[in-house]
Amino acid sequence: MAYADVYATANDAVFIGRAYIAIRAVARDVVAEAGSVTDHAHRLRLANAVLADTEMWAKVAALRLAEAGIATTATDVQLGSAIASGWNTVVSEVYWGGAVPA
């Protein structure tokens, strides 16, 4: 996807809204998961951050989805699946990469 297409997709209001719903759903799933899940503490911290400021995280999700080539025509299931499968990557970048203070 060309940069202009990524920008257009990531800034599409409906796409951001769909990302908002999807990322909240994934965050709620993480909150409900067993504490024995690998790296649950960090996964939970991200989930709580998402639930506290879903609007900001939805914009981040929309950009990451667009960068991954996911278009506005993606189904809701595809959006949710992409966010769920990328959750640990974001945890690594945010909490292990030092982007957010511990």
C-alpha positions in Angstrom: 0.0 0.0 0.0 1.4 3.4 -1.0 2.0 6.0 1.8 -0.9 8.0 0.5 -3.2 5.0 0.7 -2.0 4.1 4.2 -2.6 7.7 5.3 -6.1 7.7 3.8 -7.0 4.4 5.4 -5.6 5.3 8.8 -7.6 8.6 8.8 -10.9 7.2 7.5 -13.4 8.0 10.2 -15.4 4.9 9.7 -12.3 2.7 9.8 -11.1 4.4 13.0 -14.6 3.8 14.5 -14.4 0.1 13.6 -10.9 -0.1 15.0 -12.3 1.5 18.2 -14.9 -1.2 18.6 -12.4 -4.0 17.7 -9.7 -2.9 20.1 -12.1 -2.5 23.0 -13.4 -6.0 22.4 -9.8 -7.4 22.3 -8.9 -5.4 25.5 -12.0 -6.8 27.3 -10.9 -10.4 26.2 -7.4 -9.7 27.6 -8.9 -8.5 30.9 -10.9 -11.7 31.2 -8.1 -14.1 30.3 -6.3 -16.3 32.8 -3.5 -14.8 34.7 -1.4 -17.8 33.6 -1.3 -16.5 30.0 2.3 -15.7 28.9 3.1 -12.1 29.8 -0.4 -11.5 31.1 0.7 -8.7 33.4 1.9 -6.6 30.5 -1.0 -7.7 28.3 -3.3 -6.5 31.0 -1.5 -3.2 31.4 -2.0 -2.6 27.7 -5.7 -3.6 27.9 -6.3 -1.2 30.8 -4.5 1.6 28.9 -6.8 0.9 25.8 -9.9 0.9 28.0 -8.8 4.2 29.6 -8.1 6.0 26.3 -9.8 4.0 23.6 -10.0 7.0 21.2 -6.2 7.4 21.1 -5.5 3.6 20.8 -8.1 3.3 18.1 -6.1 5.8 16.0 -2.9 3.8 16.7 -4.7 0.6 15.7 -6.1 2.2 12.5 -2.5 3.2 11.5 -1.0 -0.1 12.3 -3.8 -2.0 10.4 -3.3 0.3 7.4 0.5 -0.2 7.5 -0.2 -3.9 7.5 -2.2 -3.5 4.3 -5.6 -4.0 5.8 -8.0 -1.9 3.9 -11.3 -0.2 4.8 -13.1 -3.1 3.1 -11.8 -5.6 5.7 -14.5 -7.4 7.6 -15.0 -6.9 11.3 -13.7 -10.3 12.0 -10.5 -9.5 10.0 -10.0 -6.3 12.0 -10.5 -8.1 15.4 -8.3 -10.9 14.4 -5.5 -8.6 13.2 -5.7 -6.6 16.5 -5.7 -9.8 18.6 -2.8 -11.3 16.8 -0.8 -8.1 17.0 -1.5 -7.6 20.7 1.8 -9.2 21.9 3.8 -7.2 19.4 2.4 -4.0 20.8 3.1 -5.2 24.3 6.7 -5.9 23.3 7.1 -2.5 21.7 5.4 -0.5 24.4 6.6 -2.3 27.6 9.8 -4.1 26.6 11.0 -1.3 24.2 10.7 1.4 26.9 8.1 3.5 25.0 5.9 3.8 28.1 7.4 4.1 31.6 6.9 1.1 33.8 
